[in-house]
Amino acid sequence: QQQQQKQTEQQKENAEMAREHQRLQDERASEKARLTAELKREAAQRQAEKQRLHQELAAEAEQAQKAAAQKERAQKATQEHAKPSAAATVLAASGRAVWSPNA
């Protein structure tokens, strides 16, 4: 009788320990899944931010390139406008007065 009671208590204790072990394993698995999801979400946010910054930088570079090209065109146009004509250069060299739109 006493032996049987000890065995029953031992079985109850073993069952309780098994349940506690399973509970702890479940808890760890749940925490691991939560942390994994959080890390993935943070990685996705970083990737999106990186992509946004890359696009912003590309747009700024394109604007700078357009501005530089426009400035170059404006400088060329100004230089072309400021150049005296070949005839005016020859006449000026010969000492004769010449009307020039750039004068």
Secondary structure, 3 states (H helix, E strand, C coil): CHHHHHHHHHHHHHHHHHHHHHHHHHHHHHHHHHHHHHHHHHHHHHHHHHHHHHHHHHHHHHHHHHHHHHHHHHHHHHHHHHCCCHHHHHHHHCCCCCCCCCC
